[in-house]
Amino acid sequence: MNRSGCQIIVANQSNLAPQQELVEDMLAIIHCFSCRIYGSRHYAKEKVKAIANIINIPRQTMLTLSKVIQC
């Protein structure tokens, strides 16, 4: 780092035992994945609602669209 003239400063540096560091790292990983799982559940519900809204287009609208769009 001397060539670029910068320093790395570690904030809140604590001397932990290797086992404690491992436990903290594992808890951080578990926390990250649990947030992803719960977040994906939320978006899955939104997708289901959007698809349900698309499927439940009123019959009259479908008839109007079929007259406009001809295959």
Backbone as XML, in Angstrom:
<?xml version="1.0"?>
<chain id="A" units="angstrom">
  <residue number="1" name="MET">
    <atom name="N" x="0.802" y="-1.196" z="0.000"/>
    <atom name="CA" x="0.000" y="0.000" z="0.000"/>
    <atom name="C" x="0.854" y="1.273" z="0.000"/>
  </residue>
  <residue number="2" name="ASN">
    <atom name="N" x="2.124" y="1.127" z="0.193"/>
    <atom name="CA" x="3.002" y="2.292" z="0.232"/>
    <atom name="C" x="3.110" y="2.976" z="-1.120"/>
  </residue>
  <residue number="3" name="ARG">
    <atom name="N" x="3.009" y="2.217" z="-2.201"/>
    <atom name="CA" x="3.144" y="2.825" z="-3.531"/>
    <atom name="C" x="1.999" y="3.782" z="-3.827"/>
  </residue>
  <residue number="4" name="SER">
    <atom name="N" x="0.806" y="3.440" z="-3.393"/>
    <atom name="CA" x="-0.338" y="4.302" z="-3.681"/>
    <atom name="C" x="-0.555" y="5.347" z="-2.597"/>
  </residue>
  <residue number="5" name="GLY">
    <atom name="N" x="0.169" y="5.243" z="-1.502"/>
    <atom name="CA" x="0.087" y="6.257" z="-0.461"/>
    <atom name="C" x="-1.167" y="6.181" z="0.385"/>
  </residue>
  <residue number="6" name="CYS">
    <atom name="N" x="-1.709" y="5.006" z="0.566"/>
    <atom name="CA" x="-2.919" y="4.879" z="1.382"/>
    <atom name="C" x="-2.668" y="3.940" z="2.555"/>
  </residue>
  <residue number="7" name="GLN">
    <atom name="N" x="-3.533" y="4.037" z="3.545"/>
    <atom name="CA" x="-3.440" y="3.200" z="4.727"/>
    <atom name="C" x="-4.755" y="2.475" z="4.934"/>
  </residue>
  <residue number="8" name="ILE">
    <atom name="N" x="-4.678" y="1.288" z="5.504"/>
    <atom name="CA" x="-5.877" y="0.555" z="5.896"/>
    <atom name="C" x="-5.995" y="0.668" z="7.406"/>
  </residue>
  <residue number="9" name="ILE">
    <atom name="N" x="-7.120" y="1.206" z="7.857"/>
    <atom name="CA" x="-7.369" y="1.361" z="9.286"/>
    <atom name="C" x="-8.526" y="0.440" z="9.646"/>
  </residue>
  <residue number="10" name="VAL">
    <atom name="N" x="-8.315" y="-0.435" z="10.606"/>
    <atom name="CA" x="-9.345" y="-1.378" z="11.041"/>
    <atom name="C" x="-10.058" y="-0.776" z="12.239"/>
  </residue>
  <residue number="11" name="ALA">
    <atom name="N" x="-11.355" y="-0.530" z="12.116"/>
    <atom name="CA" x="-12.150" y="0.018" z="13.205"/>
    <atom name="C" x="-12.707" y="-1.129" z="14.044"/>
  </residue>
  <residue number="12" name="ASN">
    <atom name="N" x="-12.843" y="-0.899" z="15.309"/>
    <atom name="CA" x="-13.399" y="-1.888" z="16.243"/>
    <atom name="C" x="-12.632" y="-3.201" z="16.193"/>
  </residue>
  <residue number="13" name="GLN">
    <atom name="N" x="-11.350" y="-3.120" z="16.135"/>
    <atom name="CA" x="-10.541" y="-4.332" z="16.087"/>
    <atom name="C" x="-10.541" y="-4.978" z="17.465"/>
  </residue>
  <residue number="14" name="SER">
    <atom name="N" x="-10.885" y="-6.245" z="17.514"/>
    <atom name="CA" x="-10.862" y="-6.980" z="18.775"/>
    <atom name="C" x="-10.111" y="-8.284" z="18.558"/>
  </residue>
  <residue number="15" name="ASN">
    <atom name="N" x="-9.452" y="-8.713" z="19.574"/>
    <atom name="CA" x="-8.697" y="-9.953" z="19.491"/>
    <atom name="C" x="-9.586" y="-11.091" z="19.974"/>
  </residue>
  <residue number="16" name="LEU">
    <atom name="N" x="-10.120" y="-11.842" z="19.038"/>
    <atom name="CA" x="-10.994" y="-12.963" z="19.372"/>
    <atom name="C" x="-10.263" y="-14.270" z="19.136"/>
  </residue>
  <residue number="17" name="ALA">
    <atom name="N" x="-10.718" y="-15.263" z="19.844"/>
    <atom name="CA" x="-10.185" y="-16.599" z="19.615"/>
    <atom name="C" x="-10.652" y="-17.071" z="18.244"/>
  </residue>
  <residue number="18" name="PRO">
    <atom name="N" x="-9.918" y="-17.952" z="17.594"/>
    <atom name="CA" x="-10.332" y="-18.440" z="16.270"/>
    <atom name="C" x="-11.735" y="-19.046" z="16.263"/>
  </residue>
  <residue number="19" name="GLN">
    <atom name="N" x="-12.103" y="-19.717" z="17.345"/>
    <atom name="CA" x="-13.440" y="-20.305" z="17.420"/>
    <atom name="C" x="-14.510" y="-19.218" z="17.468"/>
  </residue>
  <residue number="20" name="GLN">
    <atom name="N" x="-14.250" y="-18.144" z="18.188"/>
    <atom name="CA" x="-15.208" y="-17.047" z="18.270"/>
    <atom name="C" x="-15.359" y="-16.358" z="16.916"/>
  </residue>
  <residue number="21" name="GLU">
    <atom name="N" x="-14.264" y="-16.175" z="16.215"/>
    <atom name="CA" x="-14.336" y="-15.581" z="14.879"/>
    <atom name="C" x="-15.145" y="-16.459" z="13.940"/>
  </residue>
  <residue number="22" name="LEU">
    <atom name="N" x="-14.930" y="-17.762" z="14.025"/>
    <atom name="CA" x="-15.659" y="-18.699" z="13.181"/>
    <atom name="C" x="-17.153" y="-18.645" z="13.472"/>
  </residue>
  <residue number="23" name="VAL">
    <atom name="N" x="-17.516" y="-18.598" z="14.750"/>
    <atom name="CA" x="-18.930" y="-18.526" z="15.129"/>
    <atom name="C" x="-19.551" y="-17.233" z="14.611"/>
  </residue>
  <residue number="24" name="GLU">
    <atom name="N" x="-18.861" y="-16.120" z="14.760"/>
    <atom name="CA" x="-19.389" y="-14.844" z="14.263"/>
    <atom name="C" x="-19.569" y="-14.871" z="12.747"/>
  </residue>
  <residue number="25" name="ASP">
    <atom name="N" x="-18.613" y="-15.434" z="12.042"/>
    <atom name="CA" x="-18.715" y="-15.529" z="10.583"/>
    <atom name="C" x="-19.884" y="-16.418" z="10.170"/>
  </residue>
  <residue number="26" name="MET">
    <atom name="N" x="-20.056" y="-17.545" z="10.863"/>
    <atom name="CA" x="-21.160" y="-18.452" z="10.531"/>
    <atom name="C" x="-22.506" y="-17.798" z="10.809"/>
  </residue>
  <residue number="27" name="LEU">
    <atom name="N" x="-22.613" y="-17.065" z="11.919"/>
    <atom name="CA" x="-23.860" y="-16.366" z="12.225"/>
    <atom name="C" x="-24.160" y="-15.295" z="11.179"/>
  </residue>
  <residue number="28" name="ALA">
    <atom name="N" x="-23.142" y="-14.613" z="10.710"/>
    <atom name="CA" x="-23.343" y="-13.602" z="9.669"/>
    <atom name="C" x="-23.841" y="-14.241" z="8.377"/>
  </residue>
  <residue number="29" name="ILE">
    <atom name="N" x="-23.292" y="-15.398" z="8.030"/>
    <atom name="CA" x="-23.726" y="-16.100" z="6.816"/>
    <atom name="C" x="-25.162" y="-16.579" z="6.956"/>
  </residue>
  <residue number="30" name="ILE">
    <atom name="N" x="-25.502" y="-17.156" z="8.111"/>
    <atom name="CA" x="-26.872" y="-17.628" z="8.344"/>
    <atom name="C" x="-27.843" y="-16.460" z="8.287"/>
  </residue>
  <residue number="31" name="HIS">
    <atom name="N" x="-27.462" y="-15.344" z="8.879"/>
    <atom name="CA" x="-28.318" y="-14.155" z="8.854"/>
    <atom name="C" x="-28.556" y="-13.682" z="7.421"/>
  </residue>
  <residue number="32" name="CYS">
    <atom name="N" x="-27.515" y="-13.664" z="6.631"/>
    <atom name="CA" x="-27.617" y="-13.223" z="5.236"/>
    <atom name="C" x="-28.582" y="-14.107" z="4.451"/>
  </residue>
  <residue number="33" name="PHE">
    <atom name="N" x="-28.422" y="-15.424" z="4.569"/>
    <atom name="CA" x="-29.282" y="-16.327" z="3.815"/>
    <atom name="C" x="-30.720" y="-16.310" z="4.320"/>
  </residue>
  <residue number="34" name="SER">
    <atom name="N" x="-30.921" y="-16.145" z="5.624"/>
    <atom name="CA" x="-32.291" y="-16.084" z="6.128"/>
    <atom name="C" x="-32.993" y="-14.828" z="5.617"/>
  </residue>
  <residue number="35" name="CYS">
    <atom name="N" x="-32.264" y="-13.726" z="5.510"/>
    <atom name="CA" x="-32.856" y="-12.504" z="4.946"/>
    <atom name="C" x="-33.231" y="-12.711" z="3.487"/>
  </residue>
  <residue number="36" name="ARG">
    <atom name="N" x="-32.405" y="-13.423" z="2.743"/>
    <atom name="CA" x="-32.722" y="-13.697" z="1.340"/>
    <atom name="C" x="-33.965" y="-14.562" z="1.219"/>
  </residue>
  <residue number="37" name="ILE">
    <atom name="N" x="-34.085" y="-15.568" z="2.085"/>
    <atom name="CA" x="-35.244" y="-16.462" z="2.027"/>
    <atom name="C" x="-36.516" y="-15.691" z="2.323"/>
  </residue>
  <residue number="38" name="TYR">
    <atom name="N" x="-36.523" y="-14.905" z="3.403"/>
    <atom name="CA" x="-37.724" y="-14.161" z="3.749"/>
    <atom name="C" x="-38.026" y="-13.088" z="2.717"/>
  </residue>
  <residue number="39" name="GLY">
    <atom name="N" x="-37.008" y="-12.499" z="2.137"/>
    <atom name="CA" x="-37.226" y="-11.513" z="1.081"/>
    <atom name="C" x="-37.815" y="-12.135" z="-0.160"/>
  </residue>
  <residue number="40" name="SER">
    <atom name="N" x="-37.346" y="-13.327" z="-0.525"/>
    <atom name="CA" x="-37.881" y="-13.987" z="-1.718"/>
    <atom name="C" x="-39.314" y="-14.437" z="-1.497"/>
  </residue>
  <residue number="41" name="ARG">
    <atom name="N" x="-39.686" y="-14.761" z="-0.253"/>
    <atom name="CA" x="-41.083" y="-15.102" z="0.032"/>
    <atom name="C" x="-41.982" y="-13.905" z="-0.238"/>
  </residue>
  <residue number="42" name="HIS">
    <atom name="N" x="-41.514" y="-12.732" z="0.170"/>
    <atom name="CA" x="-42.303" y="-11.522" z="-0.038"/>
    <atom name="C" x="-42.518" y="-11.268" z="-1.532"/>
  </residue>
  <residue number="43" name="TYR">
    <atom name="N" x="-41.466" y="-11.381" z="-2.311"/>
    <atom name="CA" x="-41.589" y="-11.141" z="-3.744"/>
    <atom name="C" x="-42.387" y="-12.237" z="-4.432"/>
  </residue>
  <residue number="44" name="ALA">
    <atom name="N" x="-42.328" y="-13.447" z="-3.909"/>
    <atom name="CA" x="-43.119" y="-14.537" z="-4.488"/>
    <atom name="C" x="-44.604" y="-14.242" z="-4.322"/>
  </residue>
  <residue number="45" name="LYS">
    <atom name="N" x="-44.991" y="-13.696" z="-3.174"/>
    <atom name="CA" x="-46.395" y="-13.337" z="-2.955"/>
    <atom name="C" x="-46.824" y="-12.241" z="-3.928"/>
  </residue>
  <residue number="46" name="GLU">
    <atom name="N" x="-45.948" y="-11.274" z="-4.166"/>
    <atom name="CA" x="-46.275" y="-10.204" z="-5.109"/>
    <atom name="C" x="-46.434" y="-10.751" z="-6.524"/>
  </residue>
  <residue number="47" name="LYS">
    <atom name="N" x="-45.591" y="-11.709" z="-6.911"/>
    <atom name="CA" x="-45.701" y="-12.314" z="-8.239"/>
    <atom name="C" x="-47.019" y="-13.047" z="-8.383"/>
  </residue>
  <residue number="48" name="VAL">
    <atom name="N" x="-47.413" y="-13.789" z="-7.347"/>
    <atom name="CA" x="-48.678" y="-14.528" z="-7.399"/>
    <atom name="C" x="-49.842" y="-13.559" z="-7.541"/>
  </residue>
  <residue number="49" name="LYS">
    <atom name="N" x="-49.820" y="-12.456" z="-6.808"/>
    <atom name="CA" x="-50.897" y="-11.469" z="-6.912"/>
    <atom name="C" x="-50.949" y="-10.859" z="-8.311"/>
  </residue>
  <residue number="50" name="ALA">
    <atom name="N" x="-49.790" y="-10.553" z="-8.883"/>
    <atom name="CA" x="-49.753" y="-9.961" z="-10.222"/>
    <atom name="C" x="-50.300" y="-10.929" z="-11.261"/>
  </residue>
  <residue number="51" name="ILE">
    <atom name="N" x="-49.929" y="-12.194" z="-11.159"/>
    <atom name="CA" x="-50.432" y="-13.196" z="-12.102"/>
    <atom name="C" x="-51.928" y="-13.375" z="-11.927"/>
  </residue>
  <residue number="52" name="ALA">
    <atom name="N" x="-52.390" y="-13.375" z="-10.676"/>
    <atom name="CA" x="-53.826" y="-13.507" z="-10.425"/>
    <atom name="C" x="-54.586" y="-12.335" z="-11.032"/>
  </residue>
  <residue number="53" name="ASN">
    <atom name="N" x="-54.026" y="-11.136" z="-10.940"/>
    <atom name="CA" x="-54.682" y="-9.971" z="-11.536"/>
    <atom name="C" x="-54.727" y="-10.080" z="-13.055"/>
  </residue>
  <residue number="54" name="ILE">
    <atom name="N" x="-53.675" y="-10.618" z="-13.648"/>
    <atom name="CA" x="-53.655" y="-10.785" z="-15.102"/>
    <atom name="C" x="-54.679" y="-11.825" z="-15.532"/>
  </residue>
  <residue number="55" name="ILE">
    <atom name="N" x="-54.753" y="-12.916" z="-14.786"/>
    <atom name="CA" x="-55.683" y="-13.989" z="-15.142"/>
    <atom name="C" x="-57.124" y="-13.543" z="-14.968"/>
  </residue>
  <residue number="56" name="ASN">
    <atom name="N" x="-57.386" y="-12.703" z="-13.988"/>
    <atom name="CA" x="-58.750" y="-12.280" z="-13.692"/>
    <atom name="C" x="-59.175" y="-11.041" z="-14.471"/>
  </residue>
  <residue number="57" name="ILE">
    <atom name="N" x="-58.657" y="-10.881" z="-15.662"/>
    <atom name="CA" x="-59.101" y="-9.785" z="-16.514"/>
    <atom name="C" x="-60.570" y="-10.037" z="-16.852"/>
  </residue>
  <residue number="58" name="PRO">
    <atom name="N" x="-61.405" y="-9.025" z="-16.734"/>
    <atom name="CA" x="-62.831" y="-9.230" z="-17.015"/>
    <atom name="C" x="-63.071" y="-9.773" z="-18.426"/>
  </residue>
  <residue number="59" name="ARG">
    <atom name="N" x="-64.130" y="-10.556" z="-18.551"/>
    <atom name="CA" x="-64.457" y="-11.215" z="-19.825"/>
    <atom name="C" x="-64.677" y="-10.187" z="-20.932"/>
  </residue>
  <residue number="60" name="GLN">
    <atom name="N" x="-65.339" y="-9.093" z="-20.617"/>
    <atom name="CA" x="-65.624" y="-8.071" z="-21.621"/>
    <atom name="C" x="-64.323" y="-7.478" z="-22.170"/>
  </residue>
  <residue number="61" name="THR">
    <atom name="N" x="-63.352" y="-7.273" z="-21.318"/>
    <atom name="CA" x="-62.066" y="-6.748" z="-21.759"/>
    <atom name="C" x="-61.394" y="-7.727" z="-22.703"/>
  </residue>
  <residue number="62" name="MET">
    <atom name="N" x="-61.477" y="-9.015" z="-22.374"/>
    <atom name="CA" x="-60.875" y="-10.031" z="-23.234"/>
    <atom name="C" x="-61.550" y="-10.047" z="-24.603"/>
  </residue>
  <residue number="63" name="LEU">
    <atom name="N" x="-62.870" y="-9.912" z="-24.626"/>
    <atom name="CA" x="-63.588" y="-9.890" z="-25.901"/>
    <atom name="C" x="-63.182" y="-8.672" z="-26.725"/>
  </residue>
  <residue number="64" name="THR">
    <atom name="N" x="-63.027" y="-7.541" z="-26.069"/>
    <atom name="CA" x="-62.610" y="-6.326" z="-26.762"/>
    <atom name="C" x="-61.206" y="-6.492" z="-27.331"/>
  </residue>
  <residue number="65" name="LEU">
    <atom name="N" x="-60.314" y="-7.063" z="-26.546"/>
    <atom name="CA" x="-58.947" y="-7.270" z="-27.015"/>
    <atom name="C" x="-58.899" y="-8.257" z="-28.170"/>
  </residue>
  <residue number="66" name="SER">
    <atom name="N" x="-59.732" y="-9.276" z="-28.126"/>
    <atom name="CA" x="-59.705" y="-10.273" z="-29.197"/>
    <atom name="C" x="-60.197" y="-9.683" z="-30.516"/>
  </residue>
  <residue number="67" name="LYS">
    <atom name="N" x="-61.051" y="-8.667" z="-30.460"/>
    <atom name="CA" x="-61.510" y="-8.018" z="-31.683"/>
    <atom name="C" x="-60.421" y="-7.119" z="-32.263"/>
  </residue>
  <residue number="68" name="VAL">
    <atom name="N" x="-59.646" y="-6.499" z="-31.385"/>
    <atom name="CA" x="-58.594" y="-5.595" z="-31.826"/>
    <atom name="C" x="-57.398" y="-6.383" z="-32.344"/>
  </residue>
  <residue number="69" name="ILE">
    <atom name="N" x="-57.023" y="-7.427" z="-31.622"/>
    <atom name="CA" x="-55.858" y="-8.235" z="-31.989"/>
    <atom name="C" x="-56.350" y="-9.491" z="-32.683"/>
  </residue>
  <residue number="70" name="GLN">
    <atom name="N" x="-56.068" y="-9.609" z="-33.958"/>
    <atom name="CA" x="-56.487" y="-10.790" z="-34.701"/>
    <atom name="C" x="-55.262" y="-11.535" z="-35.181"/>
  </residue>
  <residue number="71" name="CYS">
    <atom name="N" x="-55.290" y="-12.843" z="-34.979"/>
    <atom name="CA" x="-54.159" y="-13.671" z="-35.394"/>
    <atom name="C" x="-54.444" y="-14.315" z="-36.720"/>
  </residue>
</chain>
